[in-house]
């Protein structure tokens, strides 16, 4: 009996208030509560971090440095903790050679099938691999694309080598790779390249490996000369290096390989076929079509292979990925698609008694897709595993055996366990979650007359085939449909036609580790000016990137220690206690706070203390970001938080020209009660600010309160791309026969 629960005692990580919970093993537990209530602090920063840290300790010091690092959680004790696997929404890491087929091992089984059955016989299964020299296309080396370097973008011919003619990192003056050219003895290093002859330019760009005849004394004795283009290709492009991606993109152009037409394979492999299809043809099929094609093969000796293929493909279809093909690169998948791909893969695993921890698996999924997700959860439980899921979606919550609700508010007002029990009792509880589950929202019936529309006519792109739609101006419209139905393609078509369109997605903001919410919004200078005026000091003193930086950590707030083979260790700077500022700056206070302390406040506290910043802080609160600290680093924010932060920036800086706003799933990461506040804000943007707002969304509460609805389907991929409905939500509920209509009738109980 004592081992039937994972016992967490005295958890105080982040905003948790010394809480104790028991999580039943071999059951499905959902942790819910408003955004910022402490769910992630309990499940990820405490439970998952403790499990992963214990696992990491079993490896050598060298291996530990290669594994993800987890801070020590503030908790008294955790008992009966199994091995855990954390399934996040982070994109699957991997280079261009990693595809859906290779990640799931479906391509491996397909290679085996072709080696046994394809005609003519060309060899064993490895011959069919584009990562094997026997099978890959010799032109693109199995990549399917060819990348060529543009000499005009690489060289500034108005400059000499010593003057910085080579426009690429590590080849600039002072860069070590430049010496491979300036010390070779081949060139006049001070002569502008425009004055070189063609032979010298060719040697610089495309010179073959060779020993220089008259190098300078600084030339390494064993080194060989190699032209710029092959050197950059070998060192960066062929290695699929993460560094210098923007520079690589600037100097290169990429196109589909003309030799293999993007299939990655050589002609010998492409000629081997089963029932008229080669392995590249199969890799380009959607999962639905591939499953149907495999079903036409009826050879008894191949049934074990066919059975394995059918099972793995069926799992992908169950999680709503039936529109994917095996040749899709994993790096091109969204966070939600990556999570579902991993989920299907775990179902193929022979391991059991595992603790699976999921981070909002409902994100990006239509209610119809969630039916399959919940099936997978139940199958994982039946295999003897324990599942802990952080989510807000009513369908996910309803499938739980046990529910932990945290709250009741966000930030410092949260961190308490306000409910533990089953779904039936949660719905009756006095929690915000219980109230939201009892109140599904309303269906908007009063839309007013509309005479002006944004219209698209006869559009064909990706899976959209000759469609025509219209969106009413200065209204809140929703584009709905299952994952992969064509919603993202449709909004891109709006952007292509209407240049006044702004699309706010959930992609990471490109910023440094020093960037925070205030710097991103352009408000940090205002705060620094307020402190400079009040203390009669210069603005630069209140910057942790300049004069005000802590002299020990240089304004980073942390110290990174290089322990050689034991890896890097990051610790809070003792000198500034992680506040980034020097002692002198931390002593300068205005209205009771130093600037370092202000960065640790929430928007509500700043609005109350510093009226000069009240308006933008109230906007952050309206956008359900009021629980965050304004100095919080951008790389700690979720996709939904980032999108709402982008919306805040858009509203701060909006010009009258940009009156068409598109939001990609703005409810991601939001509790149902938070979503209602967001709906009110979006309505204000249309009614008071005169914006036309288009939302790509699956949340039924929001869909029901939209003024206009476009439903795409009926399914995903090539089975989607059709306009199934166009009009008001109430009409869809009454007369619609789409998957969205069915889900809405169930949700609103009509």
Secondary structure, DSSP 8 states (H G I E B T S, - for coil): -TTSEEEEEEE-STT--SEEEEEETTSEEEEE-STTSSHHHHIIIIIIHHHHHHHHTTS-HHHHTTS-------EEEEES---EEEE-SS-----TT-BHHHHHTHHHHHHHHHHHH-BS---SGGGG-TTSTTTB-TTTTTSSEEEEE-HHHHB-TTS-TTTT-B-STTSSTT-GGGHHHHTSSSS-TTS-GGGS-HHHHHHHHH--SB--SS--TTS-TT--B--HHHHHIIIIITTT-STTHHHHHHHEEEEE-TTTTTS-B-HHHHH-BBTTB-HHHHHHSBHHHHHHHHTT---GGGHHHHHHHHHHHHHHHHTT-TT-BTTSBGGGS-HHHHHHHHHHHHHT----S-EEEEE-TTTT--HHHHHHHHHHHHHHHHTT-EEEEE---HHHHHT-SEEEEEESSSGGG--EEEEEE-HHHHHHSSSHHHHHHH--------------EEEEEEEEETTEEEEEEEEETTSEEEEE-STTSSHHHHHHHHHHH-TTEEEE--------TT-BHHHHHT-HHHHHHHHHHHHT--GGGG-TTTTTB-TTTTTSSEEEEE-GGG-EEEEE-TTTTT--B-HHHHT-EETTEEHHHHTTSBHHHHHHH-GGGHHHHHHHHHTT-TTSBTT-BGGGS-HHHHHHHHHHHHHHH--TT--EEEEE-TTTT--HHHHHHHHHHHHHHHHTS--EEEEE---HHHHHT-SEEEEEESSSGGG--EEEEEE-HHHHHHH--SHHHHHHHHHTT-
